[in-house]
Amino acid sequence: MAWNNDCRFIGNITHPPKFQRVGENQLPFLQIYLAVDDGRNGASFLRVVAYGDVALLTYPYLQVGSKILVHARYRQRQHSDKNERIHEFVADNIIFIDKINWERGDAARARLSVPELLSCEE
């Protein structure tokens, strides 16, 4: 990871997290919006996306109001349908802080394919 594009922030989720599988390989994708204290008695609103295991393993636990710490890198890209730039943060790690849905998350993790996960440890 490039050190000149290393971002960390704490915020609260403002909209229901959006999970889907994208592309030919059906890669897990998570999109969340965070309100982050801007240090001036206000808030900044950020778009955060995650892919792969980060998306798959964190999505079931998150809900509107969840407080999380995000370790990410900044990215801007061109919207495919419109002539507009999208500014977002690509999460490398998400740490739960408060208002986490532990019951739903634990149930979803229990449904994961355990044999696939264990085969990596051999």
N, C-alpha and C positions, 0 to 999 in steps of 0.2 A: 504494500500500500504506500502511496506517495504521501510523505509527511506534509507537503504543502497543500494538501486537500483533505485534511483531517478535521472533522467537525464533531462536536459533542454538545448535546443540549438535553434539558429536561423539559417536558411539556405534558399537557393533558390532551387526550384525543377528543376532537370536537364533532366528528361525524362517525357513523357506524363504519367500522373497518370493512374494506372491500377485498375479498379473496377470490381468485380465479386461477385457472391454469392457462398458460399462454404458449403459443408456438407449437411447432410440430412435436416436440418432446414433452408437451404438457407440463412445462416448468411452473412450479408454484409461484404465485405473484400476490403480494399484499400491498394495498395502498391505504394510507392513513393520513389524516390531517391533524396537526398539533397546534395548540396555542402555547406559545413560549413567552415568558416574561421578557419584555424588551429593556428592562432596567430604567424605564422612564414612566412608571405608573400605567403602563399599557401592555399590549401583547402583540406579538408578531405571529402570523399564521403560516405554517410550513406544510408543504406536501412531502411525505416520506413514503418511499417504496422499498420493498424487500423482495428478494428472490430466493428460490431454493429452500434449504432447511430453515433459514431465518424466518421466511414467510410461513412455512408449513408448521413449525413448532411454536410460533408465537400467536398466530391468528386466533386459535380457539380461546385464548385467555383474555383477549382484549375486548373492550367495549367503550362506548362513549363515557368520558370522564376518567378512564384509566390514566394514571400518571406513570410515564416511562422515561428512561434515559436512553437516548439513541446515540450510537457511535456510527458515523456515516461519512460519506464523501459527497460533495456538491456536484451536481450535473445539470446542464441545460441542454435542451434538445428542441428540435423543430417539430411541431404538431403535424402529424401526417396528413390531416384533412384541411387544416387551416394554416394561414400564414401568421402563426404566433409561436413565440418561444415558451417552453415550459421549463420552469425552474423547480428542481426537486432535489431531495437528498436520498441517496441510495444507502440503506442501512446495512452495515456489516454485523451489527450486534444490537439487540434490544434488551434492556434490563428492566424488569418489573419493579415498580416502587409502591403504588397504591391503587386501590379499586380494581383489582384483578379478579376475573371470574375463574377461580381455582377449580370449582366443581366441573364446569363445562370443559375447561382446558384439560383437566386430568382424564375425563371420560374420552375426549378425542384422542389424547395420547395413547390411551389403552387400546384404542382401535387401530393404531398404526401397526404396520407389518413388522413385528418384532424379529422374525427370522432374518429378514433383510438387514436389519440393523446389527444383529449379532454376527453375521457373516463377515463384516468388516473387521472384527476384533481377532479373528483367527490368525 
